[in-house]
């Protein structure tokens, strides 16, 4: 390739830090999306956004209140009405660049949302020390998506600079709402990856330290995220408690019983109730309760077992208290097995990076990732897909107030990405 990846070092750091200062939660990333669109068009990409890349019928966990707050923030940040209209109320975008020579279509995905975490202000925390900590209370890029976007834009820039030595087409997906695994379903359902011959996704840090690359991780847990509403009947707790129907009691009983679901003998299972809110007042029989929960399973079959068990418990506990219930799916992810052909490509791409250790041993991803939905969509249409992990040292775990990454990993990651793209889209 004519352009060395070292030419993008400053860009990698500057953009990562810029995006870190203004984190946006899922489905509200209008300022972020506008920035990404601007950069992609600057590099010469055709950029698709709005309902061209998001199918509204398949969006999960999308709050109109959050969306409207994101649009208003974008206006305050100088995003034009023309561009907001182009987004049609949906965040995320896809950059497309064709080399003009016959060849495969490669789709690559980078997520763009943040985590609802208050960032540390401690002077030992590098973003605070060096002046690029989050400026938004209660929101933080505490999972590395700022690094993902910075890498994605560097990949886009590099590909534009080197497309004369490649063939085929590159699609760069900047996906909204990964947290809570909410955004990929709508993006996949748009059909944007249906023509892809290959798909690659990646995450920074996770179970790998700086100088490591995991090319074939396992343990992508299927998951279903649920909001469960219980509706009862209010009554005076002293005068006429018998007239009430206690929604809080239904929810609390369900909470306890959910944690007792028998684990499946064929693989990993998880269940968690992360939030429970209920009640109106001290002397009122609670008529409303909202429970936010999730189940996970090593396979689709196991996850379905967990989901069915949860529904049974919710139904039973609502019935026992004379309450009604409503279950809404707020997010989902599936399992993934990397295609061997792309595992080999990633292995070669990593081995070509000086000082990088390619981990071929099984490494447990241990969580859920909705890039799996896009990957599986590509596989269902006859393409190949893989997900990999680029190591990075970090002072604390993901989704914590002191999360940060070793920025040297950005250069390493870009080399892996560009090597892999060169192998897939070589002339």
LUMKE-356097 format. One record per residue (C-alpha): residue number from 0; residue in one letter; x negated, z negated, y. Coordinates in Angstrom, 3 decimals. Last residue first. Layout:
REM LUMKE-356097
[r NUM; "a"; [X; Z; Y]]
...
END
This chain:
REM LUMKE-356097
[r 426; "x"; [6.456; 6.834; -6.907]]
[r 425; "x"; [6.636; 3.076; -7.348]]
[r 424; "x"; [9.983; 1.395; -6.750]]
[r 423; "x"; [9.848; -1.262; -9.476]]
[r 422; "x"; [6.091; -1.966; -9.380]]
[r 421; "x"; [5.924; -1.861; -5.581]]
[r 420; "x"; [8.944; -4.169; -5.339]]
[r 419; "x"; [7.229; -6.690; -7.622]]
[r 418; "x"; [3.998; -6.576; -5.622]]
[r 417; "x"; [5.951; -6.960; -2.388]]
[r 416; "x"; [7.822; -10.007; -3.652]]
[r 415; "x"; [4.759; -11.681; -5.147]]
[r 414; "x"; [2.735; -11.088; -1.978]]
[r 413; "x"; [5.594; -12.435; 0.154]]
[r 412; "x"; [5.744; -15.580; -1.955]]
[r 411; "x"; [2.055; -16.282; -1.524]]
[r 410; "x"; [2.277; -15.839; 2.236]]
[r 409; "x"; [5.301; -18.137; 2.395]]
[r 408; "x"; [3.612; -20.667; 0.116]]
[r 407; "x"; [1.102; -21.342; 2.883]]
[r 406; "x"; [4.044; -22.935; 4.690]]
[r 405; "x"; [3.907; -26.012; 2.456]]
[r 404; "x"; [7.559; -26.925; 2.584]]
[r 403; "x"; [9.717; -29.551; 4.263]]
[r 402; "x"; [12.343; -32.044; 3.155]]
[r 401; "x"; [12.261; -35.310; 5.096]]
[r 400; "x"; [16.027; -35.769; 5.537]]
[r 399; "x"; [16.802; -34.899; 1.911]]
[r 398; "x"; [18.598; -31.922; 0.373]]
[r 397; "x"; [15.564; -30.894; -1.697]]
[r 396; "x"; [13.183; -33.648; -2.649]]
[r 395; "x"; [10.423; -35.121; -0.522]]
[r 394; "x"; [6.969; -34.304; 0.878]]
[r 393; "x"; [7.017; -30.716; -0.422]]
[r 392; "x"; [4.453; -28.552; -2.223]]
[r 391; "x"; [5.604; -24.987; -2.702]]
[r 390; "x"; [6.111; -22.942; -5.850]]
[r 389; "x"; [7.881; -19.576; -5.871]]
[r 388; "x"; [10.723; -19.678; -8.393]]
[r 387; "x"; [12.172; -16.643; -10.170]]
[r 386; "x"; [15.535; -14.975; -10.785]]
[r 385; "x"; [15.948; -11.812; -12.836]]
[r 384; "x"; [18.294; -8.858; -13.160]]
[r 383; "x"; [18.552; -5.511; -14.951]]
[r 382; "x"; [21.335; -2.968; -14.409]]
[r 381; "x"; [24.133; -1.753; -16.684]]
[r 380; "x"; [27.136; -2.585; -14.511]]
[r 379; "x"; [27.602; -5.998; -16.130]]
[r 378; "x"; [23.910; -6.706; -15.483]]
[r 377; "x"; [24.401; -6.100; -11.759]]
[r 376; "x"; [27.432; -8.414; -11.696]]
[r 375; "x"; [25.421; -10.997; -13.672]]
[r 374; "x"; [22.757; -10.999; -10.991]]
[r 373; "x"; [25.301; -11.291; -8.180]]
[r 372; "x"; [26.987; -14.233; -9.914]]
[r 371; "x"; [23.604; -15.774; -10.751]]
[r 370; "x"; [22.740; -15.748; -7.053]]
[r 369; "x"; [25.293; -18.570; -7.111]]
[r 368; "x"; [22.640; -21.089; -8.095]]
[r 367; "x"; [23.297; -24.203; -10.180]]
[r 366; "x"; [20.822; -26.863; -11.179]]
[r 365; "x"; [18.109; -27.808; -13.655]]
[r 364; "x"; [15.713; -24.934; -13.051]]
[r 363; "x"; [14.046; -26.005; -16.296]]
[r 362; "x"; [10.650; -24.407; -16.810]]
[r 361; "x"; [9.835; -22.639; -20.080]]
[r 360; "x"; [6.155; -21.683; -20.213]]
[r 359; "x"; [5.224; -18.408; -18.518]]
[r 358; "x"; [3.960; -20.189; -15.417]]
[r 357; "x"; [1.913; -17.688; -13.423]]
[r 356; "x"; [-0.868; -19.557; -11.646]]
[r 355; "x"; [-1.713; -18.037; -8.253]]
[r 354; "x"; [-5.339; -18.095; -7.064]]
[r 353; "x"; [-5.498; -14.383; -6.290]]
[r 352; "x"; [-2.133; -12.643; -6.463]]
[r 351; "x"; [-2.181; -9.774; -8.997]]
[r 350; "x"; [-1.109; -12.140; -11.781]]
[r 349; "x"; [2.070; -12.852; -9.857]]
[r 348; "x"; [3.249; -9.240; -9.659]]
[r 347; "x"; [2.287; -8.640; -13.291]]
[r 346; "x"; [4.359; -11.639; -14.403]]
[r 345; "x"; [7.195; -10.598; -12.130]]
[r 344; "x"; [7.278; -7.132; -13.702]]
[r 343; "x"; [7.175; -8.656; -17.201]]
[r 342; "x"; [10.101; -10.931; -16.347]]
[r 341; "x"; [11.813; -7.825; -14.977]]
[r 340; "x"; [11.675; -6.023; -18.335]]
[r 339; "x"; [12.580; -9.222; -20.174]]
[r 338; "x"; [15.970; -9.468; -18.403]]
[r 337; "x"; [16.434; -12.980; -17.075]]
[r 336; "x"; [19.169; -15.048; -18.723]]
[r 335; "x"; [21.695; -16.391; -16.274]]
[r 334; "x"; [24.406; -19.037; -16.191]]
[r 333; "x"; [27.335; -18.902; -13.807]]
[r 332; "x"; [28.135; -20.254; -10.366]]
[r 331; "x"; [31.319; -21.414; -8.700]]
[r 330; "x"; [32.762; -22.775; -5.484]]
[r 329; "x"; [35.850; -24.238; -3.836]]
[r 328; "x"; [38.421; -23.895; -6.619]]
[r 327; "x"; [41.601; -25.618; -5.437]]
[r 326; "x"; [43.573; -28.102; -7.558]]
[r 325; "x"; [46.911; -29.408; -6.309]]
[r 324; "x"; [48.599; -32.626; -7.427]]
[r 323; "x"; [52.024; -34.237; -7.397]]
[r 322; "x"; [52.474; -37.947; -7.865]]
[r 321; "x"; [54.608; -40.089; -10.163]]
[r 320; "x"; [51.716; -42.480; -10.766]]
[r 319; "x"; [51.279; -41.675; -14.473]]
[r 318; "x"; [51.951; -38.001; -13.800]]
[r 317; "x"; [49.070; -37.779; -11.311]]
[r 316; "x"; [46.748; -39.525; -13.769]]
[r 315; "x"; [47.743; -37.181; -16.585]]
[r 314; "x"; [47.364; -33.989; -14.562]]
[r 313; "x"; [43.981; -35.020; -13.205]]
[r 312; "x"; [42.769; -35.996; -16.678]]
[r 311; "x"; [43.896; -32.716; -18.219]]
[r 310; "x"; [42.333; -30.744; -15.359]]
[r 309; "x"; [39.000; -32.497; -15.884]]
[r 308; "x"; [39.000; -31.737; -19.615]]
[r 307; "x"; [39.747; -28.064; -18.928]]
[r 306; "x"; [36.884; -27.910; -16.412]]
[r 305; "x"; [34.413; -29.607; -18.756]]
[r 304; "x"; [35.356; -27.303; -21.624]]
[r 303; "x"; [35.098; -24.316; -19.281]]
[r 302; "x"; [31.588; -25.444; -18.333]]
[r 301; "x"; [30.691; -25.597; -22.020]]
[r 300; "x"; [31.964; -22.056; -22.637]]
[r 299; "x"; [30.269; -20.691; -19.547]]
[r 298; "x"; [26.982; -22.133; -20.711]]
[r 297; "x"; [24.820; -25.121; -19.774]]
[r 296; "x"; [27.793; -26.812; -18.155]]
[r 295; "x"; [28.746; -28.160; -14.767]]
[r 294; "x"; [31.740; -29.962; -13.291]]
[r 293; "x"; [32.387; -30.675; -9.644]]
[r 292; "x"; [34.329; -32.989; -7.381]]
[r 291; "x"; [35.936; -33.454; -3.996]]
[r 290; "x"; [38.924; -35.829; -4.195]]
[r 289; "x"; [41.636; -35.904; -1.557]]
[r 288; "x"; [44.322; -38.597; -1.523]]
[r 287; "x"; [47.731; -38.770; 0.124]]
[r 286; "x"; [50.749; -41.084; -0.071]]
[r 285; "x"; [48.952; -44.400; 0.012]]
[r 284; "x"; [51.472; -47.318; -0.159]]
[r 283; "x"; [51.301; -48.621; 3.389]]
[r 282; "x"; [50.255; -52.139; 4.411]]
[r 281; "x"; [46.556; -51.531; 5.030]]
[r 280; "x"; [47.007; -48.048; 6.461]]
[r 279; "x"; [47.136; -44.323; 5.739]]
[r 278; "x"; [45.425; -43.816; 2.406]]
[r 277; "x"; [42.839; -41.656; 0.736]]
[r 276; "x"; [39.384; -40.130; 0.823]]
[r 275; "x"; [37.248; -39.501; -2.235]]
[r 274; "x"; [33.904; -37.708; -2.116]]
[r 273; "x"; [31.178; -36.730; -4.541]]
[r 272; "x"; [33.046; -36.936; -7.815]]
[r 271; "x"; [30.534; -35.761; -10.388]]
[r 270; "x"; [30.502; -34.152; -13.804]]
[r 269; "x"; [27.569; -32.700; -15.739]]
[r 268; "x"; [27.095; -31.119; -19.133]]
[r 267; "x"; [24.035; -29.923; -21.047]]
[r 266; "x"; [24.418; -28.241; -24.430]]
[r 265; "x"; [26.145; -27.815; -27.768]]
[r 264; "x"; [27.310; -31.392; -28.370]]
[r 263; "x"; [29.448; -31.501; -25.240]]
[r 262; "x"; [29.630; -34.740; -23.307]]
[r 261; "x"; [32.845; -36.723; -23.699]]
[r 260; "x"; [34.577; -37.036; -20.324]]
[r 259; "x"; [34.114; -40.633; -19.158]]
[r 258; "x"; [33.122; -39.866; -15.564]]
[r 257; "x"; [36.420; -38.027; -15.203]]
[r 256; "x"; [38.289; -41.156; -16.320]]
[r 255; "x"; [36.978; -43.239; -13.426]]
[r 254; "x"; [37.774; -40.650; -10.764]]
[r 253; "x"; [41.175; -39.860; -12.294]]
[r 252; "x"; [42.163; -43.509; -12.067]]
[r 251; "x"; [40.990; -43.575; -8.471]]
[r 250; "x"; [42.912; -40.407; -7.588]]
[r 249; "x"; [46.186; -41.555; -9.140]]
[r 248; "x"; [45.833; -44.991; -7.556]]
[r 247; "x"; [45.163; -43.362; -4.183]]
[r 246; "x"; [48.281; -41.215; -4.534]]
[r 245; "x"; [50.481; -44.268; -5.011]]
[r 244; "x"; [54.138; -43.295; -5.274]]
[r 243; "x"; [56.180; -45.621; -3.101]]
[r 242; "x"; [59.704; -46.993; -3.528]]
[r 241; "x"; [58.481; -49.889; -5.677]]
[r 240; "x"; [56.390; -51.149; -2.772]]
[r 239; "x"; [59.577; -52.003; -0.845]]
[r 238; "x"; [59.189; -54.865; 1.611]]
[r 237; "x"; [55.510; -55.717; 1.279]]
[r 236; "x"; [53.684; -52.416; 0.771]]
[r 235; "x"; [56.142; -50.493; 2.939]]
[r 234; "x"; [56.450; -47.052; 1.367]]
[r 233; "x"; [54.643; -43.740; 1.345]]
[r 232; "x"; [55.266; -41.132; -1.374]]
[r 231; "x"; [52.656; -39.345; -3.477]]
[r 230; "x"; [50.500; -36.283; -2.980]]
[r 229; "x"; [47.174; -35.904; -4.780]]
[r 228; "x"; [44.814; -33.184; -3.578]]
[r 227; "x"; [41.921; -32.025; -5.769]]
[r 226; "x"; [39.081; -30.002; -4.282]]
[r 225; "x"; [37.060; -28.385; -7.051]]
[r 224; "x"; [33.564; -26.998; -7.594]]
[r 223; "x"; [33.036; -25.121; -10.858]]
[r 222; "x"; [29.587; -24.896; -12.385]]
[r 221; "x"; [27.484; -22.909; -14.805]]
[r 220; "x"; [24.041; -24.452; -15.040]]
[r 219; "x"; [20.967; -22.313; -14.596]]
[r 218; "x"; [18.767; -24.127; -17.132]]
[r 217; "x"; [16.043; -21.556; -17.701]]
[r 216; "x"; [13.154; -20.309; -15.591]]
[r 215; "x"; [11.450; -17.007; -16.403]]
[r 214; "x"; [8.863; -16.051; -13.802]]
[r 213; "x"; [7.844; -19.499; -12.576]]
[r 212; "x"; [5.093; -19.079; -9.982]]
[r 211; "x"; [2.556; -21.759; -9.136]]
[r 210; "x"; [0.006; -22.094; -6.312]]
[r 209; "x"; [2.044; -24.654; -4.405]]
[r 208; "x"; [4.183; -26.791; -6.695]]
[r 207; "x"; [7.022; -25.649; -8.942]]
[r 206; "x"; [10.200; -27.517; -9.951]]
[r 205; "x"; [12.175; -26.596; -6.807]]
[r 204; "x"; [9.696; -25.102; -4.319]]
[r 203; "x"; [11.114; -21.774; -3.036]]
[r 202; "x"; [13.996; -19.964; -4.650]]
[r 201; "x"; [14.209; -16.386; -5.872]]
[r 200; "x"; [16.503; -13.432; -6.420]]
[r 199; "x"; [15.876; -10.001; -7.907]]
[r 198; "x"; [18.296; -7.253; -8.903]]
[r 197; "x"; [17.599; -3.888; -10.524]]
[r 196; "x"; [19.546; -0.678; -11.118]]
[r 195; "x"; [21.867; -1.511; -8.248]]
[r 194; "x"; [24.974; 0.665; -7.839]]
[r 193; "x"; [27.420; -2.240; -8.250]]
[r 192; "x"; [25.428; -4.392; -5.823]]
[r 191; "x"; [27.693; -3.994; -2.749]]
[r 190; "x"; [30.868; -4.052; -4.839]]
[r 189; "x"; [32.649; -6.342; -2.359]]
[r 188; "x"; [33.339; -8.684; -5.296]]
[r 187; "x"; [29.655; -9.600; -5.436]]
[r 186; "x"; [29.680; -10.714; -1.789]]
[r 185; "x"; [32.839; -12.774; -2.215]]
[r 184; "x"; [31.549; -14.487; -5.358]]
[r 183; "x"; [28.102; -14.993; -3.824]]
[r 182; "x"; [29.314; -17.187; -0.977]]
[r 181; "x"; [30.641; -20.442; -2.400]]
[r 180; "x"; [27.936; -22.028; -4.538]]
[r 179; "x"; [28.414; -25.418; -2.811]]
[r 178; "x"; [25.393; -24.484; -0.765]]
[r 177; "x"; [25.068; -20.716; -1.114]]
[r 176; "x"; [27.369; -20.137; 1.863]]
[r 175; "x"; [26.128; -16.826; 3.254]]
[r 174; "x"; [24.097; -14.116; 1.530]]
[r 173; "x"; [21.414; -12.013; 3.195]]
[r 172; "x"; [21.250; -9.081; 0.790]]
[r 171; "x"; [18.373; -6.634; 1.146]]
[r 170; "x"; [19.153; -3.280; -0.469]]
[r 169; "x"; [16.131; -1.103; -1.219]]
[r 168; "x"; [16.386; 2.550; -2.234]]
[r 167; "x"; [14.393; 4.933; -4.383]]
[r 166; "x"; [10.735; 5.844; -4.001]]
[r 165; "x"; [7.613; 4.260; -2.567]]
[r 164; "x"; [4.500; 5.322; -0.669]]
[r 163; "x"; [6.352; 6.538; 2.423]]
[r 162; "x"; [8.405; 3.329; 2.353]]
[r 161; "x"; [5.366; 1.329; 3.429]]
[r 160; "x"; [6.170; 0.120; 6.960]]
[r 159; "x"; [9.902; -0.146; 6.240]]
[r 158; "x"; [9.142; -2.055; 3.040]]
[r 157; "x"; [6.850; -4.465; 4.890]]
[r 156; "x"; [9.452; -5.170; 7.569]]
[r 155; "x"; [12.207; -5.778; 4.999]]
[r 154; "x"; [9.953; -8.029; 2.916]]
[r 153; "x"; [9.053; -9.943; 6.095]]
[r 152; "x"; [12.767; -10.267; 6.861]]
[r 151; "x"; [13.454; -11.615; 3.383]]
[r 150; "x"; [10.527; -14.039; 3.604]]
[r 149; "x"; [11.851; -15.476; 6.853]]
[r 148; "x"; [15.303; -15.695; 5.319]]
[r 147; "x"; [14.021; -17.545; 2.241]]
[r 146; "x"; [11.899; -19.883; 4.351]]
[r 145; "x"; [14.954; -20.834; 6.411]]
[r 144; "x"; [16.807; -21.228; 3.110]]
[r 143; "x"; [14.305; -23.901; 2.107]]
[r 142; "x"; [16.688; -26.583; 0.892]]
[r 141; "x"; [16.803; -29.054; 3.786]]
[r 140; "x"; [17.574; -26.510; 6.506]]
[r 139; "x"; [19.334; -29.239; 8.440]]
[r 138; "x"; [22.738; -30.173; 9.843]]
[r 137; "x"; [24.002; -33.632; 10.800]]
[r 136; "x"; [22.971; -33.342; 14.440]]
[r 135; "x"; [21.994; -29.803; 15.450]]
[r 134; "x"; [18.591; -29.293; 17.106]]
[r 133; "x"; [16.879; -29.158; 13.717]]
[r 132; "x"; [13.154; -29.800; 13.826]]
[r 131; "x"; [10.788; -27.212; 15.303]]
[r 130; "x"; [8.685; -29.313; 17.625]]
[r 129; "x"; [5.401; -29.827; 15.794]]
[r 128; "x"; [5.837; -33.519; 14.999]]
[r 127; "x"; [9.550; -33.227; 14.206]]
[r 126; "x"; [9.041; -30.212; 11.916]]
[r 125; "x"; [5.977; -31.977; 10.434]]
[r 124; "x"; [7.662; -35.272; 9.499]]
[r 123; "x"; [4.987; -37.882; 10.281]]
[r 122; "x"; [6.538; -38.350; 13.712]]
[r 121; "x"; [9.772; -39.576; 12.125]]
[r 120; "x"; [12.818; -37.747; 13.480]]
[r 119; "x"; [14.188; -37.077; 10.008]]
[r 118; "x"; [16.833; -34.365; 9.737]]
[r 117; "x"; [20.475; -35.368; 9.330]]
[r 116; "x"; [21.807; -33.594; 6.243]]
[r 115; "x"; [24.796; -31.238; 5.882]]
[r 114; "x"; [22.725; -28.485; 4.189]]
[r 113; "x"; [21.941; -25.037; 5.574]]
[r 112; "x"; [23.061; -21.447; 5.098]]
[r 111; "x"; [21.102; -18.179; 4.791]]
[r 110; "x"; [20.533; -17.126; 1.185]]
[r 109; "x"; [18.141; -14.288; 0.246]]
[r 108; "x"; [18.974; -11.532; -2.267]]
[r 107; "x"; [17.138; -8.424; -3.456]]
[r 106; "x"; [18.890; -5.250; -4.613]]
[r 105; "x"; [16.762; -2.443; -6.048]]
[r 104; "x"; [18.123; 1.088; -6.322]]
[r 103; "x"; [16.116; 3.351; -8.615]]
[r 102; "x"; [14.375; 6.569; -7.659]]
[r 101; "x"; [14.798; 9.902; -5.941]]
[r 100; "x"; [12.885; 10.170; -2.655]]
[r 99; "x"; [14.408; 9.668; 0.789]]
[r 98; "x"; [12.906; 6.184; 1.020]]
[r 97; "x"; [16.377; 4.734; 1.473]]
[r 96; "x"; [16.789; 1.568; 3.513]]
[r 95; "x"; [19.837; -0.705; 3.312]]
[r 94; "x"; [20.189; -4.055; 5.058]]
[r 93; "x"; [23.047; -6.276; 3.886]]
[r 92; "x"; [24.764; -8.912; 6.003]]
[r 91; "x"; [26.037; -12.463; 5.950]]
[r 90; "x"; [28.889; -14.050; 7.886]]
[r 89; "x"; [32.566; -13.161; 7.896]]
[r 88; "x"; [34.928; -13.263; 10.895]]
[r 87; "x"; [35.083; -9.493; 11.272]]
[r 86; "x"; [31.268; -9.232; 11.516]]
[r 85; "x"; [31.601; -6.094; 13.666]]
[r 84; "x"; [33.831; -8.014; 16.048]]
[r 83; "x"; [31.074; -10.605; 16.442]]
[r 82; "x"; [28.627; -7.779; 17.188]]
[r 81; "x"; [30.825; -6.301; 19.903]]
[r 80; "x"; [31.626; -9.750; 21.281]]
[r 79; "x"; [27.904; -10.193; 21.891]]
[r 78; "x"; [25.881; -13.116; 20.570]]
[r 77; "x"; [24.614; -15.066; 23.577]]
[r 76; "x"; [24.059; -18.488; 22.013]]
[r 75; "x"; [27.282; -19.824; 23.513]]
[r 74; "x"; [29.137; -16.959; 21.832]]
[r 73; "x"; [27.436; -17.805; 18.534]]
[r 72; "x"; [28.503; -21.444; 18.829]]
[r 71; "x"; [32.106; -20.291; 19.356]]
[r 70; "x"; [31.915; -18.099; 16.255]]
[r 69; "x"; [30.489; -20.953; 14.203]]
[r 68; "x"; [33.210; -23.342; 15.351]]
[r 67; "x"; [35.822; -20.735; 14.393]]
[r 66; "x"; [34.368; -20.406; 10.892]]
[r 65; "x"; [34.254; -24.183; 10.396]]
[r 64; "x"; [37.919; -24.482; 11.374]]
[r 63; "x"; [38.793; -21.529; 9.139]]
[r 62; "x"; [37.293; -23.373; 6.187]]
[r 61; "x"; [35.849; -21.165; 3.447]]
[r 60; "x"; [35.440; -22.937; 0.115]]
[r 59; "x"; [35.442; -19.728; -1.912]]
[r 58; "x"; [35.718; -16.143; -0.717]]
[r 57; "x"; [37.122; -13.775; -3.352]]
[r 56; "x"; [40.079; -12.322; -1.449]]
[r 55; "x"; [37.936; -11.845; 1.659]]
[r 54; "x"; [35.598; -9.384; -0.119]]
[r 53; "x"; [32.293; -9.702; 1.741]]
[r 52; "x"; [29.793; -6.844; 2.182]]
[r 51; "x"; [31.812; -4.139; 3.964]]
[r 50; "x"; [34.277; -6.876; 4.951]]
[r 49; "x"; [31.883; -8.093; 7.614]]
[r 48; "x"; [28.356; -6.696; 7.549]]
[r 47; "x"; [26.409; -3.558; 6.726]]
[r 46; "x"; [23.059; -2.750; 8.288]]
[r 45; "x"; [21.324; 0.623; 8.059]]
[r 44; "x"; [17.698; -0.344; 8.371]]
[r 43; "x"; [15.171; 0.871; 10.929]]
[r 42; "x"; [12.992; -2.220; 11.383]]
[r 41; "x"; [14.738; -3.110; 14.664]]
[r 40; "x"; [18.029; -2.723; 12.816]]
[r 39; "x"; [16.906; -5.352; 10.306]]
[r 38; "x"; [15.753; -7.688; 13.093]]
[r 37; "x"; [19.019; -7.467; 15.015]]
[r 36; "x"; [21.125; -7.932; 11.905]]
[r 35; "x"; [19.151; -11.051; 10.954]]
[r 34; "x"; [19.580; -12.595; 14.417]]
[r 33; "x"; [23.316; -11.850; 14.407]]
[r 32; "x"; [23.606; -13.406; 10.943]]
[r 31; "x"; [21.917; -16.608; 12.142]]
[r 30; "x"; [24.189; -16.895; 15.177]]
[r 29; "x"; [27.219; -16.221; 12.953]]
[r 28; "x"; [26.274; -18.661; 10.162]]
[r 27; "x"; [29.661; -20.426; 10.008]]
[r 26; "x"; [30.615; -19.441; 6.425]]
[r 25; "x"; [28.181; -22.035; 5.003]]
[r 24; "x"; [26.614; -24.485; 7.429]]
[r 23; "x"; [24.355; -23.383; 10.261]]
[r 22; "x"; [20.783; -24.498; 10.976]]
[r 21; "x"; [19.334; -23.886; 14.443]]
[r 20; "x"; [15.785; -25.253; 14.655]]
[r 19; "x"; [14.842; -24.082; 11.158]]
[r 18; "x"; [15.618; -20.473; 12.080]]
[r 17; "x"; [12.893; -20.482; 14.720]]
[r 16; "x"; [10.455; -22.206; 12.354]]
[r 15; "x"; [10.949; -19.662; 9.590]]
[r 14; "x"; [10.777; -16.827; 12.099]]
[r 13; "x"; [7.477; -17.986; 13.573]]
[r 12; "x"; [5.823; -18.770; 10.234]]
[r 11; "x"; [6.657; -15.523; 8.449]]
[r 10; "x"; [6.060; -13.416; 11.553]]
[r 9; "x"; [2.581; -14.878; 11.980]]
[r 8; "x"; [1.705; -14.014; 8.380]]
[r 7; "x"; [3.154; -10.488; 8.427]]
[r 6; "x"; [-0.132; -8.571; 8.743]]
[r 5; "x"; [-1.454; -10.611; 5.789]]
[r 4; "x"; [0.906; -8.532; 3.640]]
[r 3; "x"; [-1.562; -5.642; 3.887]]
[r 2; "x"; [-0.071; -2.367; 5.125]]
[r 1; "x"; [-1.262; 0.838; 3.467]]
[r 0; "x"; [0.000; 0.000; 0.000]]
END
